[in-house]
């Protein structure tokens, strides 16, 4: 697969775009720049279809396992795990809705099927903007939760409750749904809203983890653990602080993943907003969008890898589902 150069095809692409601007595609906020391939090799779009097919399966399977594991395990019914439950739910939505829609959109573009491209394009703009913003806001809420756990000390359990976390998740979903549906009416405003949301989320998360790192680097946690253990006359408090350190590190890797996946998309959106759309920038927009979607498959992998409690319960859930009754139903049929 090779990206064709635009030098030799510049005049052809320009003529093609000018000829199609008004007549070729009339579909909501889409125009010919969004639809034509221009000088881009179709092999790149086929490759993106393959990626979407693979990560559709992984996003659904892994996030579904996380949701079932947290739901069925009472020891994981905590504010921090509730936030991860909300993150897995939005990531599951990306796997169920966004990946298949993007596959359909790309298929319509490669086959030059205007109706297919248009229908899939409208749906994915709404769904992707909503679900990916929800995922990003939830990761930011996770970072703030870890900062508050360190800042509030003993008051954390009193102030940060599961009910309040569910309320926060509900607000996040309302904000995401609003930004997603806003594309139907004011697409330019959505661009600015998305850029602002990404910038704020990354800034807040960065601030939270910098504060956590400063405390950890001074060995403050070890001293505080000892004081808490002596004050409460329990060893459990020391164990809880050790878990906090592990949990903070695990969620920090999720934050790093968010930066890697969202930053290229963020830069491309800024470039399109400042310099205007083109076939090449549209191609980069779609490729970086795929990276944002793939983030929904990587998130659960990272926190299952780093968070031992969740990893163990996910493994138990996977083994439980592998022994589901349908295996016993197949055996009599085979005997006949």
Secondary structure, DSSP 4 states (H G I P E B T S, - for coil): --PPPSTTTHHHHHHHHHHHTTTT--BTTB-HHHH--TTS-HHHHHHHHHHHHHHHHHHHHHHHHHHHHHHH-GGG-SHHHHHHHHHHHHHHHIIIIIHHHHHHHHHHHHTT-HHHHHHHHHHHHHHHHHHHHHHHHHHHHHHHHHHHHHHHGGGHHHHS-HHHHHHHHHHHHHHHHHHHHHTTT-HHHHHHHHHHHHHHHHHHHHHHHHHHHHHHHTTHHHHHHHHHHHHHT-SHHHHHHHHHHHHHHHHHHHHHHHHHHHHHHHHHHHHHHHH---HHHHHHHHHHHHHHHHHHHHHHHHHHHH-HHHHHHHHHHHHHHHT-THHHHHHHHHH-
